[in-house]
Amino acid sequence: MPKTGARKTEIERFLAANEGKPSRERLTVIRIYEELRALGCDGSYDAIRRYAKGWSKDRGAVTTTVKVVHVRLCHSRMMFARAYMRESQEMVFDAHDKAFDFFHGTCTRGIYDNMKTAV
């Protein structure tokens, strides 16, 4: 373990406190490093960065925002839903393709609600 081994509990305390904060209030790893230097930790930034990366990887779950497309037929109310990582034109084209394949055909009329990617 590099020189950060002696300050492991303080590093973990910073990382755990940082994890509970909203994203705008979280400290960057360099800011955590500066705080640790102020407390007397003599480890390098790279060692702190590697430890923080391993710590977050060991913690597991990561929250990810997804965009969900849902298509519903007007007459039968049959629904199709699919999730995507980002909202793009390719997502719109792929969602239409998958929905039409699922419904075994296309609709004669489409109503779109609040779709910025098509505009």
Backbone as a printed PyTorch tensor [residue, N CA C, xyz], in Angstrom:
tensor([[[  0.8500,  -1.1800,   0.0000],
         [  0.0000,   0.0000,   0.0000],
         [  0.8960,   1.2430,   0.0000]],

        [[  0.6350,   2.2180,  -0.8530],
         [  1.4430,   3.4380,  -0.8420],
         [  1.2870,   4.2080,   0.4750]],

        [[  1.8070,   5.3920,   0.5040],
         [  1.7670,   6.2130,   1.7160],
         [  0.3510,   6.5170,   2.1790]],

        [[ -0.6250,   6.3160,   1.3260],
         [ -2.0120,   6.5970,   1.7090],
         [ -2.5670,   5.5480,   2.6610]],

        [[ -1.8810,   4.4140,   2.8170],
         [ -2.3740,   3.3400,   3.6810],
         [ -2.6130,   3.7870,   5.1070]],

        [[ -1.7570,   4.6740,   5.6050],
         [ -1.9020,   5.1590,   6.9790],
         [ -3.1290,   6.0530,   7.1340]],

        [[ -3.5500,   6.6970,   6.0710],
         [ -4.6950,   7.6190,   6.0970],
         [ -5.9440,   7.0160,   5.4480]],

        [[ -5.9870,   5.7030,   5.3680],
         [ -7.0840,   5.0200,   4.6900],
         [ -8.4500,   5.3950,   5.2600]],

        [[ -8.5800,   5.4850,   6.5720],
         [ -9.8770,   5.7960,   7.1800],
         [-10.3290,   7.2080,   6.8360]],

        [[ -9.3900,   8.1550,   6.7850],
         [ -9.7600,   9.5290,   6.4330],
         [-10.1750,   9.6370,   4.9680]],

        [[ -9.4840,   8.9070,   4.1030],
         [ -9.8480,   8.9100,   2.6880],
         [-11.2520,   8.3310,   2.5260]],

        [[-11.5140,   7.2120,   3.1890],
         [-12.8340,   6.5770,   3.1030],
         [-13.9210,   7.4720,   3.6930]],

        [[-13.5900,   8.2180,   4.7350],
         [-14.5620,   9.1400,   5.3320],
         [-14.9430,  10.2300,   4.3310]],

        [[-13.9490,  10.7830,   3.6380],
         [-14.2200,  11.7890,   2.6040],
         [-15.0530,  11.2020,   1.4720]],

        [[-14.6930,  10.0020,   1.0240],
         [-15.4030,   9.3780,  -0.0880],
         [-16.8400,   9.0300,   0.2840]],

        [[-17.0460,   8.5330,   1.4950],
         [-18.4100,   8.1800,   1.9330],
         [-19.2670,   9.4280,   2.0890]],

        [[-18.7100,  10.4950,   2.6480],
         [-19.4550,  11.7440,   2.7890],
         [-19.7700,  12.3310,   1.4200]],

        [[-18.8430,  12.1940,   0.5030],
         [-19.0140,  12.7140,  -0.8480],
         [-20.1080,  11.9560,  -1.5990]],

        [[-20.1990,  10.6620,  -1.3530],
         [-21.1680,   9.8230,  -2.0530],
         [-22.6100,  10.1980,  -1.7110]],

        [[-22.8510,  10.6540,  -0.4860],
         [-24.1980,  10.9960,  -0.0620],
         [-24.6770,  12.3670,  -0.5140]],

        [[-23.8070,  13.1570,  -1.0910],
         [-24.1730,  14.5190,  -1.5020],
         [-24.7380,  14.5380,  -2.9180]],

        [[-25.5390,  15.5690,  -3.2420],
         [-25.9860,  15.7350,  -4.6320],
         [-24.7800,  15.9840,  -5.5340]],

        [[-24.9160,  15.6860,  -6.8170],
         [-23.7790,  15.7520,  -7.7390],
         [-23.1320,  17.1370,  -7.8030]],

        [[-23.9150,  18.1860,  -7.6440],
         [-23.3390,  19.5440,  -7.7190],
         [-22.4840,  19.8770,  -6.5010]],

        [[-22.7370,  19.2120,  -5.3880],
         [-22.0150,  19.5080,  -4.1530],
         [-20.8570,  18.5570,  -3.8990]],

        [[-20.6860,  17.5430,  -4.7370],
         [-19.6220,  16.5680,  -4.5200],
         [-18.2540,  17.1710,  -4.7830]],

        [[-17.2950,  16.7130,  -4.0240],
         [-15.9140,  17.1370,  -4.2140],
         [-15.2750,  16.2980,  -5.3170]],

        [[-14.4250,  16.9210,  -6.1040],
         [-13.6560,  16.1650,  -7.0820],
         [-12.5350,  15.4550,  -6.3410]],

        [[-11.9110,  14.4860,  -6.9900],
         [-10.8250,  13.7480,  -6.3460],
         [ -9.6630,  14.6760,  -6.0430]],

        [[ -9.4170,  15.6380,  -6.8980],
         [ -8.3110,  16.5750,  -6.6260],
         [ -8.6120,  17.4410,  -5.3970]],

        [[ -9.8760,  17.7820,  -5.2210],
         [-10.2660,  18.5670,  -4.0350],
         [-10.1430,  17.7150,  -2.7690]],

        [[-10.4990,  16.4320,  -2.8640],
         [-10.3110,  15.5200,  -1.7200],
         [ -8.8290,  15.4060,  -1.4070]],

        [[ -8.0080,  15.3140,  -2.4470],
         [ -6.5600,  15.2610,  -2.2530],
         [ -6.0480,  16.5070,  -1.5280]],

        [[ -6.5400,  17.6690,  -1.9370],
         [ -6.1200,  18.9080,  -1.2800],
         [ -6.5500,  18.9460,   0.1830]],

        [[ -7.7470,  18.4580,   0.4620],
         [ -8.2220,  18.4010,   1.8520],
         [ -7.3470,  17.4600,   2.6780]],

        [[ -6.9760,  16.3310,   2.0950],
         [ -6.1090,  15.3780,   2.7990],
         [ -4.7180,  15.9490,   3.0280]],

        [[ -4.2130,  16.6970,   2.0520],
         [ -2.9080,  17.3440,   2.2270],
         [ -2.9520,  18.3500,   3.3740]],

        [[ -4.0850,  19.0460,   3.5080],
         [ -4.2360,  20.0010,   4.6080],
         [ -4.2460,  19.2880,   5.9610]],

        [[ -4.6960,  18.0350,   5.9840],
         [ -4.7060,  17.2530,   7.2250],
         [ -3.3620,  16.5940,   7.5090]],

        [[ -2.4260,  16.6850,   6.5560],
         [ -1.0950,  16.1440,   6.7850],
         [ -0.7950,  14.8560,   6.0490]],

        [[ -1.6530,  14.4260,   5.1690],
         [ -1.4080,  13.2130,   4.3850],
         [ -0.3350,  13.5220,   3.3490]],

        [[  0.6860,  12.6700,   3.2730],
         [  1.7750,  12.9500,   2.3480],
         [  1.7630,  12.0410,   1.1210]],

        [[  0.6570,  11.3900,   0.8390],
         [  0.5300,  10.5490,  -0.3570],
         [  0.3780,  11.4010,  -1.6050]],

        [[  0.6070,  10.7870,  -2.7560],
         [  0.5020,  11.5160,  -4.0150],
         [ -0.9540,  11.5470,  -4.4970]],

        [[ -1.2220,  12.4710,  -5.4160],
         [ -2.5600,  12.5780,  -5.9920],
         [ -2.9350,  11.2900,  -6.7200]],

        [[ -1.9910,  10.7210,  -7.4520],
         [ -2.2680,   9.5140,  -8.2240],
         [ -2.6630,   8.3470,  -7.3160]],

        [[ -2.0150,   8.2390,  -6.1670],
         [ -2.3540,   7.1700,  -5.2170],
         [ -3.7660,   7.3680,  -4.6660]],

        [[ -4.1290,   8.6120,  -4.3720],
         [ -5.4780,   8.9110,  -3.8760],
         [ -6.5060,   8.6150,  -4.9650]],

        [[ -6.2030,   9.0080,  -6.1910],
         [ -7.1140,   8.7660,  -7.3120],
         [ -7.3350,   7.2730,  -7.5310]],

        [[ -6.2450,   6.4840,  -7.5140],
         [ -6.3770,   5.0350,  -7.6860],
         [ -7.1860,   4.4130,  -6.5560]],

        [[ -6.9500,   4.8680,  -5.3270],
         [ -7.6970,   4.3290,  -4.1870],
         [ -9.1840,   4.6740,  -4.3080]],

        [[ -9.4930,   5.9080,  -4.7040],
         [-10.8940,   6.3260,  -4.8470],
         [-11.5890,   5.5350,  -5.9480]],

        [[-10.8920,   5.2680,  -7.0350],
         [-11.4720,   4.4910,  -8.1230],
         [-11.7640,   3.0670,  -7.6720]],

        [[-10.8270,   2.4530,  -6.9740],
         [-11.0360,   1.0990,  -6.4600],
         [-12.1350,   1.0520,  -5.4200]],

        [[-12.1930,   2.0680,  -4.5840],
         [-13.2230,   2.1350,  -3.5320],
         [-14.6130,   2.2130,  -4.1530]],

        [[-14.7780,   3.0690,  -5.1500],
         [-16.0980,   3.2010,  -5.7780],
         [-16.4530,   1.9430,  -6.5750]],

        [[-15.4630,   1.2870,  -7.1510],
         [-15.7190,   0.0540,  -7.8990],
         [-16.1660,  -1.0550,  -6.9510]],

        [[-15.5620,  -1.1220,  -5.7770],
         [-15.9430,  -2.1340,  -4.7910],
         [-17.3350,  -1.8880,  -4.2310]],

        [[-17.7620,  -0.6380,  -4.2070],
         [-19.0850,  -0.2990,  -3.6580],
         [-20.2130,  -0.8270,  -4.5320]],

        [[-19.9640,  -0.9610,  -5.8280],
         [-20.9510,  -1.5870,  -6.7040],
         [-21.8660,  -0.6320,  -7.4320]],

        [[-23.1290,  -0.6310,  -7.0780],
         [-24.2140,  -0.0110,  -7.8580],
         [-23.9690,   1.4480,  -8.1940]],

        [[-24.3080,   1.7900,  -9.4250],
         [-24.2150,   3.1510,  -9.9230],
         [-25.5740,   3.5330, -10.4850]],

        [[-26.0530,   4.7090, -10.1420],
         [-27.3300,   5.1790, -10.6610],
         [-27.1220,   5.7600, -12.0500]],

        [[-27.9210,   5.3200, -12.9860],
         [-27.8250,   5.7930, -14.3560],
         [-29.1880,   6.2800, -14.8180]],

        [[-29.2260,   7.4530, -15.4010],
         [-30.4670,   7.9930, -15.9510],
         [-30.6490,   7.4330, -17.3470]],

        [[-31.8420,   6.9400, -17.6310],
         [-32.1430,   6.4120, -18.9560],
         [-33.3400,   7.1440, -19.5350]],

        [[-33.4300,   7.1210, -20.8380],
         [-34.5690,   7.6950, -21.5510],
         [-35.4480,   6.5420, -22.0060]],

        [[-36.7330,   6.6200, -21.7270],
         [-37.6490,   5.5370, -22.0720],
         [-38.6140,   6.0200, -23.1510]],

        [[-38.7160,   5.2150, -24.1900],
         [-39.6600,   5.4740, -25.2670],
         [-40.8370,   4.5420, -25.0620]],

        [[-42.0270,   5.0890, -25.1100],
         [-43.1790,   4.1830, -25.1010],
         [-44.1150,   4.5900, -26.2250]],

        [[-44.5820,   3.5590, -26.9160],
         [-45.4780,   3.7360, -28.0460],
         [-46.7550,   2.9880, -27.7080]],

        [[-47.8850,   3.6670, -27.8730],
         [-49.1700,   3.0440, -27.5570],
         [-50.1020,   3.2180, -28.7400]],

        [[-50.7330,   2.1250, -29.1180],
         [-51.6770,   2.1890, -30.2320],
         [-52.9630,   2.8590, -29.7630]],

        [[-53.5490,   3.6880, -30.6220],
         [-54.7440,   4.4470, -30.2470],
         [-55.9640,   3.5570, -30.0440]],

        [[-56.1870,   2.6170, -30.9200],
         [-57.4220,   1.8300, -30.8570],
         [-57.3610,   0.7350, -29.7770]],

        [[-56.3280,  -0.1020, -29.8280],
         [-56.2660,  -1.2370, -28.9000],
         [-55.5760,  -0.8870, -27.5790]],

        [[-54.8860,   0.2270, -27.5130],
         [-54.1190,   0.6750, -26.3380],
         [-52.9410,  -0.2610, -26.0320]],

        [[-52.5750,  -1.0990, -26.9930],
         [-51.4180,  -1.9730, -26.8200],
         [-50.1670,  -1.1070, -26.7120]],

        [[-49.2570,  -1.4610, -25.7850],
         [-48.1260,  -0.5900, -25.5100],
         [-46.8020,  -1.2990, -25.7450]],

        [[-45.8220,  -0.5120, -26.1770],
         [-44.4410,  -0.9630, -26.3570],
         [-43.5460,   0.0350, -25.6450]],

        [[-42.5860,  -0.4570, -24.8760],
         [-41.6480,   0.4300, -24.1650],
         [-40.2250,  -0.0960, -24.3370]],

        [[-39.2770,   0.8440, -24.4310],
         [-37.8630,   0.4870, -24.5860],
         [-37.0180,   1.6030, -23.9740]],

        [[-35.9560,   1.2180, -23.2730],
         [-35.0850,   2.1940, -22.6030],
         [-33.7930,   2.3890, -23.4010]],

        [[-33.2990,   3.6240, -23.3900],
         [-32.0620,   3.9900, -24.0820],
         [-31.1830,   4.8010, -23.1330]],

        [[-29.8840,   4.7680, -23.4040],
         [-28.9340,   5.4910, -22.5620],
         [-28.9590,   7.0010, -22.7990]],

        [[-29.2380,   7.4220, -24.0270],
         [-29.2890,   8.8540, -24.3090],
         [-30.3740,   9.1390, -25.3380]],

        [[-30.7700,  10.3780, -25.3730],
         [-31.8280,  10.8080, -26.2680],
         [-31.1920,  11.3990, -27.5200]],

        [[-31.3670,  10.7100, -28.6370],
         [-30.7840,  11.1680, -29.8940],
         [-31.7150,  10.7970, -31.0400]],

        [[-31.3820,  11.2680, -32.2340],
         [-32.1950,  10.9390, -33.3950],
         [-32.1370,   9.4420, -33.6970]],

        [[-30.9730,   8.8500, -33.4830],
         [-30.8350,   7.4140, -33.6950],
         [-31.7600,   6.6380, -32.7710]],

        [[-31.9400,   7.1410, -31.5440],
         [-32.8560,   6.5150, -30.5950],
         [-34.2780,   6.5390, -31.1440]],

        [[-34.6900,   7.6570, -31.7270],
         [-36.0410,   7.7980, -32.2870],
         [-36.2390,   6.8130, -33.4310]],

        [[-35.2530,   6.7470, -34.3340],
         [-35.3710,   5.8340, -35.4690],
         [-35.4090,   4.3790, -35.0110]],

        [[-34.5390,   4.0270, -34.0750],
         [-34.4980,   2.6560, -33.5790],
         [-35.7810,   2.3000, -32.8330]],

        [[-36.3030,   3.2200, -32.0520],
         [-37.5420,   2.9620, -31.3100],
         [-38.7070,   2.7300, -32.2640]],

        [[-38.7840,   3.5350, -33.3270],
         [-39.8320,   3.3190, -34.3230],
         [-39.6830,   1.9450, -34.9830]],

        [[-38.4730,   1.6110, -35.3690],
         [-38.2170,   0.3330, -36.0200],
         [-38.6210,  -0.8360, -35.1220]],

        [[-38.1970,  -0.7870, -33.8620],
         [-38.5230,  -1.8720, -32.9140],
         [-40.0220,  -1.9220, -32.6130]],

        [[-40.6580,  -0.7700, -32.4820],
         [-42.0960,  -0.7390, -32.1820],
         [-42.9070,  -1.2830, -33.3540]],

        [[-42.5590,  -0.8800, -34.5770],
         [-43.2960,  -1.3630, -35.7440],
         [-43.0900,  -2.8640, -35.9370]],

        [[-41.9020,  -3.3370, -35.6010],
         [-41.6490,  -4.7700, -35.6600],
         [-42.4900,  -5.5020, -34.6020]],

        [[-42.5740,  -4.9200, -33.4130],
         [-43.3620,  -5.5080, -32.3300],
         [-44.8480,  -5.5530, -32.6830]],

        [[-45.3520,  -4.4820, -33.3010],
         [-46.7710,  -4.4000, -33.6540],
         [-47.0850,  -5.1010, -34.9840]],

        [[-46.0720,  -5.5990, -35.6850],
         [-46.2210,  -6.2620, -36.9870],
         [-46.8230,  -5.3160, -38.0290]],

        [[-46.4050,  -4.0890, -38.0290],
         [-46.8690,  -3.1280, -39.0200],
         [-46.7350,  -1.7110, -38.5090]],

        [[-47.1570,  -0.7690, -39.3280],
         [-47.0770,   0.6380, -38.9540],
         [-48.4700,   1.2050, -38.7040]],

        [[-48.5050,   2.3680, -38.1100],
         [-49.7670,   3.0580, -37.8320],
         [-50.0700,   4.0300, -38.9800]],

        [[-51.3230,   4.3620, -39.1310],
         [-51.6820,   5.3430, -40.1530],
         [-51.5160,   6.7630, -39.6440]],

        [[-51.4930,   6.9160, -38.3290],
         [-51.3860,   8.2470, -37.7430],
         [-50.5410,   8.1640, -36.4780]],

        [[-49.7230,   9.1770, -36.2410],
         [-48.8860,   9.2110, -35.0420],
         [-49.0470,  10.5270, -34.3100]],

        [[-49.1280,  10.4550, -32.9950],
         [-49.2080,  11.6520, -32.1550],
         [-47.9800,  11.6450, -31.2600]],

        [[-47.2030,  12.7200, -31.3260],
         [-45.9720,  12.8020, -30.5460],
         [-46.1510,  13.8390, -29.4470]],

        [[-45.6840,  13.4710, -28.2550],
         [-45.8290,  14.3570, -27.1090],
         [-44.4540,  14.7830, -26.6030]],

        [[-44.1600,  16.0740, -26.6950],
         [-42.9760,  16.6570, -26.0730],
         [-41.6830,  15.9710, -26.4940]],

        [[-41.4890,  15.7980, -27.7840],
         [-40.3090,  15.1090, -28.2660],
         [-39.3310,  16.0910, -28.8980]],

        [[-38.3170,  16.4740, -28.1500],
         [-37.3470,  17.4710, -28.6050],
         [-36.4050,  16.9400, -29.6780]],

        [[-36.1320,  15.6370, -29.6620],
         [-35.1640,  15.0920, -30.6190],
         [-35.6820,  15.0900, -32.0390]],

        [[-37.0060,  15.0920, -32.2370],
         [-37.5540,  15.0740, -33.5960],
         [-37.6970,  16.4760, -34.1800]],

        [[-37.6260,  17.4830, -33.3470],
         [-37.8380,  18.8460, -33.8130],
         [-36.5840,  19.4220, -34.4360]]])
